[in-house]
Each structure stands twice: as C-alpha cells, then as structure tokens.
C-alpha cells in the first residue's frame, strides 16, 4: 500500500560532489538498525566498491 502524499514527504535529494542522490525513506517496525547506522553502512559499502574499482 503506497500513499503518494506520504511518499512525497519521505523523499529528499542530496548532492554530494557531482552526484545527486534521491532518497525515499521508509522504516521497518522490526529493524534494530538506526537510520544513522544504515547511512554509515551504505557510505562505507560505496567507498569499498569505489576502492575496488580503482585498484582492479
């Protein structure tokens, strides 16, 4: 079930360097991970991927 008004409120854009990120946020009621934990994990994974591509 998706509510367009609710989805609009939970979407934001962020430009980091030359990359534009469009983020839609939703929350799991059963998750033990905070939003800060999740963002840090995603950034770390992206940096690892970039490092891997650089040295491949």
C-alpha angles and dihedrals in degrees: 000000000000124000110201093208092050091047091053091053091050096051127087139163128225129184116212113180107316094335124096116206122199110197129191113193127209129161132223115222090213100047122116093193119096121222089251090054091049095048092047090050092050093048092048091050092050091049090050090050091049091048091050092051092047094055098036 
